[in-house]
Amino acid sequence: MKIIDGTIASPLGFSADGLHAGFKKKKLDFGWIVSEVPASVAGVYTTNKVIAAPLLVTKATIQKSQKLQAIVVNSGVANSCTGQQGLDAAYEMQRLTAQKLKIEPDLVGLASTGVIGEQLPMNALKNGLSQILVSGKAEDFAEAILTTDTCTKTCVITEEFGSDLVTMAGVAKGSGMIHPNMATMLAFITCDANISSATLQAALSQHVETTFNQITVDGDTSTNDMVLVMANGCRQNEEILPDTEEFEKFSKMLRYLMADLAKKIAKDGEGATKLIEVNVRHAKDEQSGRMIAKSVVGSSLVKTAIFGQDPNWGRILAAIGYAGADVSVDNIDIWIEGIPVMQASSPVAFDPEETSDAMAGELLTLTIDLHDGDAEAQAWGCDLSYDYVKINALYRT
């Protein structure tokens, strides 16, 4: 597997672009991904019971067609909690896109992100759709889907499948309202491999729990969370089938890309100054390990201590204890940036100033050994700073 420079349109047969349509005042706010041919598709969606209209339409479309050829995305307005008018607007967004691209509506997926409770401005939508081209500046798509993000999040990789070089690309957005129980705010993945929708869904579902579901910024699960994967088969490799070496290779490729995007989202949390990685060792089982890792990285007290470079290990232990996991708390070791602060659930003498200095970098690693089994788990998040409050207190103003 090789990491390369590229865009969401790097896989064969894809194009993408982004532009300013008027959903936001000045920034790029409308983007699209188009495949030359209908593509196999897989998706995962928010578990929030309040679901935005574009997700309802996209999920129903994929269940019906099992294919997508285009995805259109707007930022600035989430089209969530907008009633029948919002649902009608989402279907109109799908219809108008299909009309512009001369494809069937059931081949169009939708996504929206931004302020909840505002109706989709149809003038902006029509302005954006009028400018759709089947070729464009693909790097602008990654920018057009952003809201409070400070940077774009892209990953492109290649892998050999026999004599064929398959390319997979992903972009994501997400900075706040991140505590997924399926995916993240929004992520889109393209691939030119020949693989069926059912097999693609199996690969995506296999890795959601250990990648996108293991990040948290602020404990809030969005109404618009969604991950979509399109594989158009333009590479014309031999079809990737379940339970084969090729599937394992493809699955590993997808898992790497998903984890990379997940960590980039966590690092770009609203107001964040550090990416936090929690590594849990010797858990009783994988689920317990994941629960503990995510509980620690999601603790507001842990996050604020890390922002202040305070090696307050008691907050870490407390988060382990309330994680709801099956764990013995009598023999736990904790390291902060490789410095032991607890062994066998008892304090260890350490230099607070030295440890605080070690916490100054942009990546902060916490390691927890439960001595309770053979399973391991990871989770990622960010610190909680003054700027997080400022950004969200002034989000609509």
C-alpha positions as CSV (number, residue, x, y, z in Angstrom):
1,M,0.0,0.0,0.0
2,K,1.3,3.4,-0.9
3,I,0.2,6.9,0.2
4,I,0.2,9.4,-2.6
5,D,-0.7,13.0,-3.2
6,G,-4.2,13.4,-4.8
7,T,-7.8,14.3,-4.5
8,I,-11.2,12.7,-4.1
9,A,-11.1,12.4,-8.0
10,S,-7.8,10.5,-8.1
11,P,-9.4,7.1,-8.7
12,L,-10.1,6.4,-12.3
13,G,-13.4,7.5,-13.7
14,F,-14.2,10.2,-11.0
15,S,-14.4,14.0,-11.2
16,A,-15.2,16.5,-8.5
17,D,-15.4,20.2,-7.9
18,G,-16.5,22.9,-5.4
19,L,-17.7,26.5,-5.6
20,H,-19.5,29.3,-3.9
21,A,-23.2,29.0,-4.5
22,G,-24.6,31.3,-1.7
23,F,-25.3,29.0,1.2
24,K,-22.6,30.9,3.0
25,K,-21.5,34.5,2.6
26,K,-18.2,34.1,0.9
27,K,-16.6,30.7,1.2
28,L,-17.0,27.7,-1.0
29,D,-20.2,25.9,0.0
30,F,-21.3,23.5,-2.7
31,G,-19.5,20.5,-4.1
32,W,-20.0,17.3,-6.1
33,I,-18.5,14.0,-6.9
34,V,-19.4,12.3,-10.2
35,S,-18.5,8.9,-11.6
36,E,-18.4,8.1,-15.3
37,V,-20.6,5.1,-14.6
38,P,-22.9,4.0,-11.9
39,A,-20.8,2.8,-8.9
40,S,-21.2,0.2,-6.2
41,V,-22.0,2.0,-3.0
42,A,-22.0,1.5,0.8
43,G,-23.0,3.8,3.6
44,V,-23.3,4.2,7.3
45,Y,-25.4,6.9,9.0
46,T,-26.0,8.7,12.2
47,T,-27.7,6.8,15.1
48,N,-29.3,10.1,16.3
49,K,-33.0,9.6,16.1
50,V,-33.3,13.1,14.7
51,I,-32.1,12.6,11.1
52,A,-31.6,15.3,8.5
53,A,-33.6,15.2,5.3
54,P,-30.6,14.6,3.0
55,L,-29.7,11.5,4.9
56,L,-33.3,10.1,4.8
57,V,-33.3,10.6,1.0
58,T,-29.8,9.2,0.5
59,K,-30.4,6.1,2.7
60,A,-33.7,5.3,0.9
61,T,-32.1,5.8,-2.5
62,I,-29.2,3.5,-1.8
63,Q,-31.5,0.8,-0.4
64,K,-33.5,1.0,-3.6
65,S,-30.9,1.3,-6.3
66,Q,-27.7,-0.2,-4.7
67,K,-25.8,2.2,-6.9
68,L,-24.8,5.8,-7.0
69,Q,-23.2,7.9,-9.8
70,A,-23.1,11.3,-8.1
71,I,-23.0,12.9,-4.7
72,V,-23.9,16.6,-4.1
73,V,-23.1,18.4,-0.9
74,N,-23.8,21.8,0.5
75,S,-22.4,23.4,3.6
76,G,-23.7,26.2,5.7
77,V,-27.3,24.8,6.0
78,A,-27.9,21.4,7.5
79,N,-31.5,20.9,6.2
80,S,-32.2,19.2,9.5
81,C,-35.3,19.6,11.7
82,T,-37.0,21.3,8.7
83,G,-40.2,19.2,8.4
84,Q,-41.9,18.3,5.1
85,Q,-40.5,21.4,3.4
86,G,-37.0,20.3,4.1
87,L,-37.7,16.8,2.9
88,D,-39.3,18.2,-0.3
89,A,-36.2,20.4,-0.8
90,A,-33.9,17.4,-0.5
91,Y,-35.9,15.4,-3.1
92,E,-35.8,18.5,-5.3
93,M,-32.0,18.7,-4.8
94,Q,-31.8,15.1,-6.0
95,R,-34.1,15.6,-9.0
96,L,-32.4,18.8,-10.2
97,T,-28.9,17.2,-9.9
98,A,-30.1,14.2,-11.9
99,Q,-31.6,16.5,-14.5
100,K,-28.3,18.5,-14.8
101,L,-26.2,15.3,-15.1
102,K,-28.7,13.5,-17.3
103,I,-28.9,10.5,-15.0
104,E,-31.7,8.9,-12.9
105,P,-32.5,10.5,-9.6
106,D,-31.9,7.1,-7.9
107,L,-28.3,7.5,-8.8
108,V,-27.8,10.7,-6.8
109,G,-26.8,10.9,-3.1
110,L,-27.1,14.0,-1.0
111,A,-25.4,15.5,2.0
112,S,-25.8,18.8,3.9
113,T,-24.0,20.3,6.9
114,G,-24.3,23.5,8.8
115,V,-26.9,25.2,10.9
116,I,-29.8,23.0,12.1
117,G,-33.3,24.3,11.7
118,E,-32.9,26.5,8.6
119,Q,-34.6,25.7,5.4
120,L,-32.5,25.0,2.4
121,P,-32.2,28.2,0.2
122,M,-33.4,27.0,-3.2
123,N,-31.9,30.0,-5.0
124,A,-28.4,29.0,-3.7
125,L,-29.1,25.4,-4.6
126,K,-30.1,26.2,-8.2
127,N,-27.1,28.5,-8.5
128,G,-24.8,25.7,-7.5
129,L,-26.4,23.1,-9.7
130,S,-26.3,25.4,-12.7
131,Q,-22.5,25.3,-12.5
132,I,-22.0,21.6,-12.2
133,L,-19.4,20.2,-14.7
134,V,-18.2,16.7,-15.1
135,S,-14.7,17.9,-14.7
136,G,-13.3,20.5,-12.4
137,K,-10.9,21.5,-9.6
138,A,-11.3,18.4,-7.4
139,E,-9.4,19.8,-4.5
140,D,-12.1,22.5,-4.1
141,F,-14.6,19.7,-3.1
142,A,-12.7,19.1,0.1
143,E,-13.0,22.8,1.0
144,A,-16.6,23.2,-0.1
145,I,-17.9,20.8,2.5
146,L,-16.3,22.5,5.5
147,T,-18.0,24.4,8.3
148,T,-16.0,25.3,11.4
149,D,-13.1,23.1,10.2
150,T,-9.7,24.9,10.0
151,C,-8.4,22.6,7.3
152,T,-9.3,20.1,4.6
153,K,-9.0,16.4,5.4
154,T,-7.9,14.2,2.5
155,C,-6.2,10.8,2.1
156,V,-5.3,9.0,-1.1
157,I,-3.7,5.5,-1.3
158,T,-2.9,2.9,-4.0
159,E,-2.6,-0.9,-3.8
160,E,-1.7,-3.6,-6.4
161,F,-4.3,-6.2,-7.2
162,G,-2.5,-8.5,-9.5
163,S,-1.4,-6.4,-12.5
164,D,-3.9,-3.6,-11.6
165,L,-3.2,-0.6,-9.4
166,V,-6.3,0.3,-7.5
167,T,-6.6,3.8,-6.1
168,M,-8.8,4.8,-3.1
169,A,-9.4,8.4,-2.0
170,G,-11.2,9.9,0.9
171,V,-12.2,13.4,2.2
172,A,-14.0,14.3,5.4
173,K,-15.3,17.2,7.3
174,G,-15.9,17.5,11.0
175,S,-14.7,19.7,13.8
176,G,-17.5,20.0,16.3
177,M,-20.6,18.0,17.2
178,I,-18.4,14.9,17.0
179,H,-19.2,11.8,19.0
180,P,-20.2,9.4,16.3
181,N,-22.0,6.1,16.8
182,M,-21.5,5.1,13.2
183,A,-19.2,7.5,11.3
184,T,-18.5,11.1,11.7
185,M,-19.9,14.4,10.4
186,L,-19.4,13.7,6.7
187,A,-16.9,11.4,4.9
188,F,-16.8,10.4,1.2
189,I,-14.6,7.7,-0.2
190,T,-14.0,6.9,-3.9
191,C,-12.3,3.8,-5.4
192,D,-11.9,2.4,-8.9
193,A,-11.9,-1.2,-7.8
194,N,-14.4,-3.8,-9.1
195,I,-16.4,-4.8,-6.1
196,S,-20.1,-5.3,-5.5
197,S,-22.2,-3.1,-3.2
198,A,-22.8,-5.9,-0.8
199,T,-19.1,-6.7,-0.5
200,L,-18.2,-3.0,-0.2
201,Q,-20.8,-2.6,2.6
202,A,-19.2,-5.6,4.5
203,A,-15.8,-3.9,4.2
204,L,-17.1,-0.6,5.4
205,S,-19.1,-2.0,8.3
206,Q,-16.2,-4.1,9.4
207,H,-14.1,-1.0,10.3
208,V,-16.5,1.7,11.4
209,E,-16.3,0.7,15.1
210,T,-12.6,0.9,15.3
211,T,-12.1,4.1,13.3
212,F,-14.8,6.7,13.0
213,N,-16.7,5.4,16.1
214,Q,-13.6,5.8,18.2
215,I,-13.2,9.6,17.8
216,T,-14.9,12.3,19.9
217,V,-14.5,16.0,20.1
218,D,-17.4,17.2,22.3
219,G,-19.7,14.2,23.0
220,D,-22.4,15.4,20.6
221,T,-23.7,13.1,17.8
222,S,-24.8,15.0,14.8
223,T,-28.1,14.7,12.9
224,N,-26.2,14.7,9.7
225,D,-23.4,12.1,10.2
226,M,-22.8,9.9,7.2
227,V,-20.0,8.0,5.4
228,L,-20.5,7.0,1.7
229,V,-18.1,4.8,-0.3
230,M,-18.3,4.6,-4.1
231,A,-16.4,2.0,-6.1
232,N,-17.0,2.3,-9.9
233,G,-15.0,-0.7,-11.2
234,C,-13.2,1.5,-13.8
235,R,-9.9,-0.2,-13.0
236,Q,-11.5,-3.4,-14.4
237,N,-9.6,-5.6,-12.0
238,E,-11.0,-9.1,-11.3
239,E,-14.0,-8.7,-9.0
240,I,-13.0,-8.6,-5.3
241,L,-15.1,-11.3,-3.6
242,P,-15.7,-11.9,0.2
243,D,-13.4,-14.4,2.1
244,T,-10.5,-14.0,-0.3
245,E,-7.0,-12.6,0.0
246,E,-8.0,-9.8,-2.3
247,F,-10.9,-8.8,0.0
248,E,-8.5,-8.8,3.0
249,K,-6.1,-6.5,1.1
250,F,-9.0,-4.2,0.1
251,S,-10.4,-4.2,3.6
252,K,-6.9,-3.3,5.1
253,M,-6.7,-0.5,2.5
254,L,-10.1,0.9,3.5
255,R,-9.4,0.6,7.2
256,Y,-6.1,2.6,6.8
257,L,-7.9,5.4,5.0
258,M,-10.8,5.5,7.5
259,A,-8.5,5.7,10.4
260,D,-6.4,8.4,8.8
261,L,-9.5,10.5,8.2
262,A,-10.8,9.9,11.7
263,K,-7.6,11.1,13.3
264,K,-7.6,14.2,11.1
265,I,-11.1,15.0,12.3
266,A,-10.1,14.5,15.9
267,K,-7.0,16.7,15.5
268,D,-9.1,19.5,14.0
269,G,-11.6,19.6,16.8
270,E,-13.1,23.1,17.4
271,G,-10.5,25.2,19.2
272,A,-8.2,22.1,19.6
273,T,-4.5,22.5,20.3
274,K,-3.7,18.8,20.6
275,L,-4.6,15.4,19.1
276,I,-5.1,12.9,21.9
277,E,-4.5,9.2,21.3
278,V,-5.6,6.7,23.9
279,N,-4.1,3.2,23.7
280,V,-5.7,0.5,25.8
281,R,-3.8,-2.8,26.4
282,H,-4.8,-6.1,27.8
283,A,-8.5,-5.5,28.0
284,K,-10.9,-8.3,28.7
285,D,-12.3,-8.0,25.2
286,E,-12.2,-5.6,22.3
287,Q,-15.6,-3.9,23.2
288,S,-14.5,-3.2,26.7
289,G,-11.2,-1.8,25.5
290,R,-13.0,0.5,23.0
291,M,-15.5,1.7,25.6
292,I,-12.6,2.6,28.0
293,A,-10.5,4.3,25.4
294,K,-13.4,6.4,24.2
295,S,-14.5,7.2,27.7
296,V,-11.1,8.6,28.6
297,V,-10.6,10.6,25.4
298,G,-14.2,12.0,25.7
299,S,-13.9,13.1,29.3
300,S,-14.2,16.9,29.6
301,L,-12.0,16.8,32.7
302,V,-9.3,14.8,31.0
303,K,-9.5,17.0,27.9
304,T,-9.2,20.3,29.9
305,A,-6.3,18.8,32.0
306,I,-4.5,18.0,28.8
307,F,-5.1,21.5,27.4
308,G,-3.6,22.9,30.6
309,Q,-0.7,20.3,30.5
310,D,-1.8,19.1,33.9
311,P,-0.8,15.4,34.4
312,N,-3.9,14.7,36.5
313,W,-4.0,10.9,36.2
314,G,-7.0,10.7,38.7
315,R,-9.3,12.0,36.0
316,I,-8.1,9.3,33.6
317,L,-8.8,6.6,36.2
318,A,-12.2,8.0,36.9
319,A,-13.1,7.9,33.2
320,I,-12.0,4.2,33.1
321,G,-14.3,3.5,36.1
322,Y,-17.4,5.0,34.6
323,A,-16.9,3.7,31.0
324,G,-19.5,1.0,31.6
325,A,-17.0,-1.7,30.6
326,D,-16.4,-5.0,32.3
327,V,-13.0,-4.2,33.9
328,S,-11.1,-4.9,37.1
329,V,-9.8,-1.6,38.5
330,D,-7.3,-3.1,41.0
331,N,-4.3,-3.5,38.7
332,I,-4.2,-0.7,36.2
333,D,-1.1,1.0,34.8
334,I,-1.2,4.5,33.2
335,W,1.4,6.4,31.2
336,I,1.3,10.0,30.0
337,E,3.6,10.5,27.1
338,G,5.5,7.4,28.1
339,I,5.9,8.6,31.7
340,P,4.5,6.2,34.2
341,V,2.1,7.9,36.6
342,M,0.2,4.9,38.0
343,Q,1.2,1.2,38.4
344,A,-1.0,-1.5,39.8
345,S,-3.7,1.1,40.5
346,S,-1.3,2.9,42.9
347,P,0.4,6.3,42.5
348,V,3.9,6.4,41.1
349,A,6.4,9.1,42.0
350,F,7.0,11.3,39.0
351,D,8.2,14.9,38.3
352,P,5.0,16.9,37.6
353,E,7.0,19.7,35.8
354,E,8.9,17.3,33.6
355,T,5.6,15.5,32.7
356,S,3.9,18.8,32.0
357,D,6.7,19.8,29.6
358,A,6.3,16.4,27.9
359,M,2.6,17.2,27.3
360,A,3.4,20.3,25.3
361,G,3.4,18.7,21.8
362,E,0.6,18.6,19.3
363,L,0.1,14.8,19.8
364,L,-0.5,13.6,23.4
365,T,-0.5,9.8,24.0
366,L,-2.1,8.1,27.0
367,T,-1.4,4.4,27.5
368,I,-3.5,2.3,29.8
369,D,-2.7,-1.3,30.7
370,L,-5.7,-3.1,32.3
371,H,-3.9,-6.5,32.9
372,D,-7.3,-8.1,32.3
373,G,-7.1,-10.0,29.0
374,D,-5.5,-9.9,25.5
375,A,-7.6,-7.3,23.7
376,E,-6.3,-3.9,22.5
377,A,-8.1,-0.7,21.5
378,Q,-7.5,2.9,20.5
379,A,-9.5,6.1,20.5
380,W,-8.7,9.6,19.3
381,G,-9.9,13.0,20.4
382,C,-8.7,16.5,21.2
383,D,-8.2,18.8,24.1
384,L,-10.9,21.3,25.2
385,S,-9.8,24.9,25.0
386,Y,-11.2,28.3,25.6
387,D,-11.8,28.7,21.9
388,Y,-14.2,25.7,21.8
389,V,-16.6,27.7,24.0
390,K,-16.1,30.8,22.0
391,I,-16.7,29.1,18.6
392,N,-19.9,27.4,19.7
393,A,-21.3,30.3,21.8
394,L,-21.1,32.5,18.6
395,Y,-21.9,29.8,16.0
396,R,-25.0,31.5,14.7
397,T,-23.8,35.0,15.1
